[in-house]
């Protein structure tokens, strides 16, 4: 398995989140710690994208694992870079529409950083939105119907041409995510073999 992995966290999240830490521990136990990046993303989408693009560009084969807003970023990067594939965990399809209700003061759940979510944030997010996918074969959707933050049907429809696992129940954090790690690695292996 030759790919380098990048975990892309969601809105107001961080590398300290449960899924990020689970992946860090898993890769470390496999002796693959050097094959996983878990960057802390800036609040501004343009800055976050610049950081992610620098990481993608540094490797000849990349699998991005994006959760929520990170799934949205992963979709954009997978479409832009030929060497990138993506796994989407309860992804936000059109976050510029969802984040309107959160305009104003915000606090990152993990690092306590305070900032104002502004119209400029929304414009930057909207500039990354793709009305349709050119390379759906490069994406793998992991979705739980019990997502309390996002309507799961939006992702199932938007990613309808992609490989999908849609589970009943669950939540936005994705219950039993540890059981999906081997599935993610198999997807990465299949993508590598197909190249």
N, C-alpha and C positions, 0 to 999 in steps of 0.2 A: 504494500500500500504506500504510494509515493506522495500523496497529497499532503499539503499543509492545511491546517484547520484554523479558522478564525471564528470565535464566538462573538456575536454582535448583540449586545444587551438591549433592552427596551427603554422606554421613556421613564425618566427618573429612576433608573436602575444603575447597576455598576458591576464590576467584576466580583463584588462580594455577594451577589445574588445566589440563590440556591442552585440554579441550573449551571451558572458559571463555575461555582465551586465544585459541583459534582463532576463536571467535565475536566477541570484541572486535576482533581484527585484521580479520576479514571485514567487520564493520559499519563500521569506520573506513575501510577502502579504498573502500566504497560511498558514503562521505560520510554515513553514518547513525549516527555514534557517539552522538548524543543520543537515539537511539531504542532503546538497549539499556542495561538495568541488570543488573549482576552483583554482587549484594550478598554480603557475607561474613556467613554465618548464625551466630547464637549456637548453642551446643550444646543448650540447653534448647529443646524443640519449641515451647512456648508463646511464648517470646521470638522464635524464628525466625518463627513464624506471624504475630506482631504486626508484625514488620518487613515481611514479604511482603504482608500485607493492606494496610499503608499504601501500598506501592508500587502494588498493583493498584487501590486506590481512587483513586489520583491520575490515572488515565487512563480514557478512555471505551471504549477497545478494547485488550485486552492478549492477547498470546500468551506463555504461560509455557513454557519449555523445561526440563524437570526430569530430572535424572539420578539413578538409584538412589533414595536417600531423598528426593532432590529431586523425583523422579517421584511419590512418595507425597504430598508436600506439594502438588504441582501438581494432582493429582487432587482433593484436598479443596478447593482454591481454585477450580478450574474448576466444581465442583458448587455452590459457595457464591455465586459472583459471575457475574451474567449477562453481563458484558462480557469475561469471561475464556475463553480457549481454551487447550488444553494439548497439548504434544508430550512424550512420555514416552520416555526413553532407558534401556533395561534397568531398568525401575522396580522398586522394592521394593513388593510388594503388601501385606504385613502385617509391617512392620519390627519391631513390638513383640514378635513371636515370634522373629525372627532375632537381635535385639540382646541377648537374654538371655545368649547365650554370650560377650558382650563386657562384661558388668557388671564394674565395678572400674576401675582406672587406665587411662586412654586418653591418647593423644597425637595431636593433629592432624597429619596427614602433611605439611602445607605450612607452617603457621606455628609448629609446635613447641609450641603451647599444650597444657598438661597439665591434665586434669580427671578426675573420677570419674564414670563412667556408672552411674547409680543406678536403683533401682526407680521413682523419681519420673519420670525420663526416659521409662521404658517406659509409665507411666500416661498421661503427656502425649501420647505417640505414639498409644497405643491410643484415646485420646479423639477422634482425628482419623480413625480407620478407618471406612470406609463399606462395609457388607456388600454393597451393590449400587449401581450407577450409575444416576442419574436422567437424565443427559444424555450418553450415550456418543458422540453425534454431535459433541461438542465436543472429543473427545480423539483423538489419533493416536499409536499405539504403534510405536516403532522398537525391535526386539528382535533380539538375536543368540543363537543356540542354544548357542554356545560359552561363554556367561557362566559363569565359574568360581566366582562368588560367590553367585548366585541361580539357582534352578531356572526356566529360561525358560518352562516350561509353566505355571507359576503366573500369570505375566503374560498369556500368550496366552489362558488360560481366563478370567481376571478381566476382561480388556478385550475379550472375544470379540465384543461388539457395536460395537466401535470400529474405525475404519480402522486397518489394521496393515500393517507391512512386517516380516516375520520372515526373517532371513538365517541360513543355515547357518554354522557356524564362528564366528569372532570371539571376543570376550572381554567382560568386564564393563565395561571402558573404552570399548567400541564401536569396533572397528577401522574405519579409513577413514571416520571421522565426517565429515570434510570433504566427502565425496560426498553426505552427507545434508542439508547446509545448503540447497542449492537446493530440495530436496524439502520441507523445513520451510517455506521461504518460499512455495512454491506452496500448501501447506496453509493458510497464513495468508491468502493472496490469495483462495482459495476460500471460506474462512470469512467474509471481509469481504464478498465478493460475495453470499453467501447471506443476510447480515443484512438 
